[in-house]
Amino acid sequence: MLDIKFIRENKEKVKKAIEDKGIKLDLDELLKFDEKRRDFITKIDSLRSERNKVAKERNVEKGKAIKVKLESLESESREAEKKYSELMLFVPNIPASDTPVGSDSKSNKEIRTWGEIPQFNFPIKNHIELGENLGILDLTAGSKTAGFRGYYLKNEGALLSWAILNFALQKIISHGFVPMVPPTSVHEFVLIGSGHFPFGKQDVFQIANPGKMESGEEIKNPIYLAGTSEPSLLAYFSDKTLSEKDLPIKVCALTQCYRSEIGDYGKDVKGLYRVHEFMKVEQVVICKNDIKESEKLQDEMQSYSEEILQELKLSYHVVQNSTGDMGAGKYRMYDIETWMPARNNYGETHSNSNLTDWQARRLNIKFKNEKGEVNYCYTLNNTVIASPRIIIPILENYQNEDGSVNVPEVLQKYLNKKVIK
């Protein structure tokens, strides 16, 4: 969410962001309702003042007339305020000036590459063939149990997933991030606050029977399954005014994540690339409203994910996301795409975003500086690692001619073996 005053004063800049990000929003309509609600506020305040004056004069008839008019105006005002608030949720953040302009990922800009693309002197297998032949992956049973995109990891497949997640979690904690175990079922305000609603609502599972209160009354507030721990981590700080001396706040979590993937129907339908549930280590940073500091923190978060991939010895490249591939709330966004031999291409494994104060305004996260001034914070988030997707490049890059798979050196202590046979 942007400051309405900023929107009024930078109408063309906001319109360009709406166009570049492909957002369906009529900014003129929003400004019309903004003007309406302000006009109602002025009229209502004037009538209330007149009502108080009439009350002192004990003019009953005039008082009744003012009451009727006031009730009508207040009703119209509530409708205008409601429409205004709904439209404000669609206003995107202004992207950084160096953000590539384009409608989708094809316009993303490669920033750097790391590692050598592996060359094989034998016909390679994809992760599905490797996993099923080694007895560590079962998609048939997964589909039977959970439906489309269901899967089982077993034996060394399960151990490999836990190893990756534990390795990443310990790594990020060593860099000063405080671990948390947040809720994965959340109320609507949490997803509105993070910006996953209203834009990505189609990709979020809603719980059909959220349960009952202790009194027996049914819970009416809808509950959703989070697709990442980012919304829950942010919501922990909602409606709080933090002290500048405590910033930046750095938190992380390892949680189960759920995504319906309706918005990506037909994409990557085979294997472990795009599944309905997975586990992820996520990091979130809350800092003061300083763009330079936030950019430095984003670079630091980026380096941690790259450090993990480098220790896993997986080749990757970093891309800066274009306006049409970055989401409404992003100021600047980077993806890491890891080399997946069976694709003969890179596949996205990490995402790193700076949202400036866009989320903080929605969640009312503020800080007070030394002068006593109160401002909205800036927020950032980054995928440290996600499993099972990262298992794809591990299996495919570390495969041997006999169908066995070498275990990356940094993960061998978790599996107590060097090769999966």
Residue pairs with C-beta under 8 A, 6 or more apart in sequence:
1 88
1 89
1 91
1 358
1 361
1 362
2 14
2 91
2 93
2 94
2 358
2 361
3 361
4 34
4 88
6 14
7 14
7 27
7 30
7 31
7 34
7 91
8 31
8 34
10 94
11 27
11 31
13 94
14 27
14 91
14 92
14 94
15 27
17 23
17 92
17 93
17 94
17 95
17 323
18 25
18 27
18 91
18 92
20 95
20 101
20 323
20 324
21 92
21 95
21 323
21 324
21 326
21 327
21 328
22 103
22 323
22 324
23 90
23 92
23 328
24 90
25 87
25 90
25 91
27 91
29 87
30 84
30 87
30 88
30 91
33 80
33 83
33 84
33 87
34 84
36 80
36 84
37 77
37 80
37 81
37 84
40 73
40 76
40 77
40 80
40 81
41 77
43 73
44 70
44 73
44 74
44 77
47 66
47 69
47 70
47 73
48 70
50 66
51 63
51 66
51 67
51 70
54 62
54 63
54 66
55 63
89 192
89 197
89 198
89 362
90 198
90 199
90 328
91 328
92 328
92 329
93 328
93 329
93 330
93 331
93 355
93 356
93 358
94 331
95 323
95 326
95 330
95 331
95 332
96 331
96 332
96 354
98 320
98 332
99 320
99 321
99 322
99 323
99 326
99 332
100 107
100 108
100 109
100 320
100 321
100 322
100 323
101 107
101 322
101 323
102 108
102 322
102 323
102 324
102 325
103 322
103 324
104 322
104 324
104 325
105 321
105 322
105 325
106 322
107 322
107 323
107 324
107 325
108 319
108 320
108 321
108 322
108 325
108 335
109 319
109 320
109 322
110 317
110 318
110 319
111 317
111 318
111 319
111 320
111 334
112 317
112 318
113 315
113 316
113 317
113 318
114 306
114 309
114 310
114 315
114 316
114 317
115 310
115 313
115 314
115 315
115 316
115 339
116 315
117 315
117 339
118 315
118 339
118 341
118 397
120 341
120 399
121 401
122 401
124 341
124 342
124 396
124 399
125 133
125 342
125 396
125 399
125 403
126 271
126 342
126 396
127 137
127 271
127 272
127 340
127 342
127 391
127 392
127 395
127 396
128 137
128 139
128 270
128 271
128 272
130 395
130 396
130 399
130 403
130 405
131 137
131 157
131 272
131 391
131 395
132 138
132 139
133 403
134 155
134 156
134 157
134 403
134 404
134 405
134 420
134 421
135 154
135 155
136 153
136 154
136 155
136 156
136 157
136 158
136 160
136 420
137 151
137 152
137 153
137 154
137 157
137 272
138 151
138 152
138 154
139 150
139 151
139 152
139 271
141 152
142 150
142 151
142 152
143 149
143 150
143 151
144 150
145 152
146 276
146 277
148 276
149 261
149 269
149 274
149 275
149 276
150 275
150 276
151 272
151 275
151 388
153 160
153 161
153 388
153 391
156 415
156 417
156 420
157 391
159 414
159 415
160 391
160 394
160 407
160 411
160 415
160 420
161 279
161 387
161 388
161 391
162 414
163 411
163 414
163 415
164 385
164 387
164 390
164 391
164 394
164 411
165 254
165 279
165 281
165 385
165 387
166 414
167 308
167 385
167 410
167 411
167 414
168 281
168 308
168 384
168 385
169 179
169 252
169 254
169 281
169 384
171 304
171 307
171 308
171 384
172 252
172 281
172 283
172 304
172 384
173 179
173 252
175 300
175 304
176 250
177 250
177 251
177 252
177 283
178 249
178 250
178 251
178 252
179 251
179 252
179 253
179 254
180 229
180 233
180 236
180 251
180 252
180 253
181 253
181 255
182 229
182 232
182 233
182 236
182 253
182 255
183 226
183 232
184 225
184 226
184 229
184 232
184 255
184 256
184 257
184 258
185 207
185 223
185 224
185 225
185 226
186 223
186 224
186 226
186 231
186 232
186 235
187 221
187 222
187 223
187 224
188 197
188 221
188 222
188 224
189 235
189 238
190 226
190 231
190 232
190 234
190 235
190 238
191 197
191 201
191 204
191 224
191 226
191 231
192 198
192 362
193 231
193 234
193 235
193 238
193 359
193 362
193 363
194 230
194 231
194 234
194 235
194 359
194 362
194 363
195 327
195 328
195 329
195 355
195 358
195 359
195 362
196 204
196 227
196 231
197 204
199 327
199 328
200 227
200 263
202 260
202 262
202 263
203 227
203 259
203 260
203 261
203 262
203 263
203 264
204 224
204 225
204 226
204 227
204 258
204 259
204 260
205 224
205 225
205 258
205 259
205 260
206 222
206 223
206 224
206 225
207 222
207 223
207 224
207 225
210 218
210 219
210 221
210 222
210 223
211 218
211 219
212 218
212 219
213 219
225 258
226 232
226 255
226 257
226 258
227 257
227 258
227 259
228 255
228 257
228 280
228 282
228 381
228 383
229 253
229 254
229 255
229 257
229 280
229 282
229 284
230 282
230 284
230 381
232 253
232 255
233 251
233 252
233 253
233 282
233 284
233 381
234 284
234 286
234 359
234 363
234 365
234 379
235 363
236 251
237 249
237 286
237 363
237 365
237 377
238 363
238 364
238 365
239 363
239 364
239 365
240 364
240 365
240 366
241 366
241 367
241 368
241 374
242 249
242 286
242 365
242 366
242 367
242 368
242 377
243 367
243 368
244 288
244 367
244 368
244 369
244 370
247 286
247 287
247 288
247 367
247 377
248 285
248 286
248 287
248 288
248 293
248 297
249 285
249 286
249 287
250 283
250 284
250 285
251 283
251 284
252 281
252 282
252 283
252 284
252 384
253 281
253 282
254 279
254 280
254 281
255 279
255 280
255 282
256 277
256 278
256 279
257 277
257 278
257 279
257 280
257 386
258 276
258 277
259 276
259 277
260 276
261 267
261 274
261 275
261 276
264 274
267 274
268 274
271 392
272 388
272 389
272 391
272 392
273 347
273 389
273 392
275 388
275 389
278 386
278 387
278 388
278 389
279 386
279 387
280 383
280 384
280 385
280 386
280 387
281 383
281 384
281 385
281 386
282 381
282 382
282 383
282 384
283 301
283 304
283 381
283 382
283 384
284 379
284 380
284 381
285 297
285 301
285 379
285 380
285 381
286 360
286 365
286 377
286 378
286 379
287 293
287 294
287 297
287 377
287 378
287 379
287 380
288 367
288 369
288 375
288 377
288 378
289 356
289 357
289 367
289 375
289 376
289 377
289 378
290 378
291 356
291 378
293 378
294 331
294 354
294 356
294 378
294 380
295 332
295 354
297 354
297 380
298 332
298 334
298 352
298 353
298 354
298 380
298 382
301 352
301 380
301 382
302 318
302 334
302 336
302 352
302 382
304 382
304 384
305 336
305 350
305 352
305 382
305 383
305 384
305 385
306 316
306 318
306 336
308 384
308 385
309 316
309 336
309 338
309 349
309 350
311 408
311 410
312 394
312 408
312 410
312 411
313 408
313 409
314 338
314 339
314 393
314 394
314 397
315 338
315 339
315 397
316 336
316 337
316 338
316 339
316 346
316 349
317 336
317 337
317 346
318 334
318 335
318 336
318 337
319 334
319 335
319 337
320 332
320 333
320 334
321 330
321 333
321 334
321 335
325 333
326 332
326 333
326 353
327 333
327 353
329 353
329 355
329 358
329 359
330 353
330 354
330 355
331 353
331 354
331 355
331 356
331 358
332 353
332 354
333 351
333 352
333 353
333 354
334 351
334 352
334 353
335 348
335 350
335 351
335 352
336 348
336 349
336 350
336 351
336 352
337 346
337 347
337 348
337 349
338 346
338 347
338 349
338 390
338 393
339 345
339 346
339 393
339 397
340 346
340 347
340 392
340 393
340 396
341 393
341 396
341 397
342 396
347 389
347 392
347 393
349 383
349 385
349 386
349 389
349 390
349 393
350 382
350 383
350 384
350 385
350 386
351 382
351 383
352 380
352 381
352 382
352 383
353 380
353 381
353 382
354 378
354 380
355 378
355 379
355 380
355 381
356 378
356 379
357 375
357 376
357 377
357 378
357 379
358 379
359 365
359 379
360 366
360 376
360 377
360 378
360 379
361 376
365 376
365 377
365 379
366 374
366 375
366 376
366 377
367 374
367 375
367 376
367 377
368 374
369 375
394 405
394 408
395 405
398 405
398 406
398 407
398 408
399 405
399 406
400 406
400 419
404 419
404 420
404 421
405 419
405 420
406 418
406 419
406 420
407 415
407 417
407 418
407 419
407 420
412 418
